[in-house]
Amino acid sequence: MIIPFNQPFLTGKETQYIEQAVKSNKISGDGLFTKKCHQFFEQKYGFRKVLLTTSCTDALEMAAILLNIKEGDEVIAPSYSFVSTVNAFVLRGAKIVFADSETSTPNIDVTKLEALITPKTKAIVPIHYAGIACDMDAIMDIANRHSLFVVEDAAQAIDSYYKGKPLGSIGHLAAFSFHETKNIISGEGGMLVINDEQFVKRAEIIREKGTNRSAFFRGEVDKYNWVDIGSSFLPSDIIAAFLFAQIENIETIQDRRKQSWNAYLKGLLPLQDAGNIRLPFIPDYATNNAHIFYIVCNDVKNRIGLIDHLKKQDINAVFHYLSLHNSPFYKDKHDGRKLPNSDHYTDCLIRLPMYFELTTEEINTVINGINSFFQS
Ligand SMILES: *Cc1c(COP(=O)(O)O)cnc(C)c1O
């Protein structure tokens, strides 16, 4: 039996809610289930305002429009991230100034952030890698002192916290993903969180093709009109119905994933003590939402060897991001600074199988597989 890297988990109510949405005769955006999801997230996490989107990528693109990013603006983001984190801003003409990761985690190194700010800098876009918080006090302090906006890429960070504050509630804006590889899923799907009041009205307009249709449906205006730029960023209520079945079970999902995560940690500690691998580091200010269990090998040769060794035992462990400053699209646009920690994670990080239904037996098979690699 193959142990996959990821396996989408269904709680059982997804199709029932989808049927309910279909029978309600309102399956376009902002139907009953979208409203239920919005309410849930705003109440549970105290987000000022949330809007479901068709992906986290879309939520980031909305953020770039909301911040009026234009040709020549600079945006600071970690190089060790997903393409969408920065592509959303490049679409609006921004130049990306890539930051390095910390030595202790793949998150943005806040001690080197301030040196990257110029008069053209508009925003900082930190990502909470593996759902583990960046040092948000430091980031918000730098942003406030230089009048910059902060957009949290919280794609992986559902139900995770920084000093007791939910991730996604700290930056001016935040973007979440419900892609099937995340903890809470709807196939494709995402959410924009608006914490800064000044963006609330315009966000609704941008999401509805640049029209004030949302205000029209609430009876605030007597016809809806083209009032701004925008696009079609809202998901069908069928997607929201699926998502609602997931979030009703968020506690169960998170608990089970954390159990698996802790079992990996316990089983792999001896290999860290022996200096063969490095395990995830969770700073005092951060919680763990068990989105990813990763290990860091000492070098690229070990990483390739270990992935191969596990593959031969039908275990699918995978590497992750390739430094964006070295990407075919951006390497000629990057300013040439070396980002050694980002490159180290590019070369040496492995993600182990992690999904809701992962069994204790499967976890032990993976741990034994890793042990046998280092014994040989
Ligand atoms: C998954 C992910 C995204 C993209 O999410 P989509 O919903 O697929 O658009 C963006 N950023 C990070 C850090 C991610 O992990």
The ligand as a Gaussian input file, in Angstrom:
#p B3LYP/6-31G(d) Opt

LIG

0 1
 C       -1.421000      27.087000      -1.070000
 C       -0.729000      28.398000      -1.019000
 C       -1.104000      29.474000      -1.822000
 C       -2.105000      29.356000      -2.951000
 O       -3.360000      28.969000      -2.561000
 P       -4.478000      28.729000      -3.690000
 O       -5.736000      28.656000      -2.899000
 O       -4.121000      27.440000      -4.366000
 O       -4.468000      29.878000      -4.622000
 C       -0.480000      30.704000      -1.640000
 N        0.479000      30.872000      -0.720000
 C        0.881000      29.861000       0.063000
 C        1.939000      30.110000       1.090000
 C        0.308000      28.587000      -0.055000
 O        0.730000      27.588000       0.719000

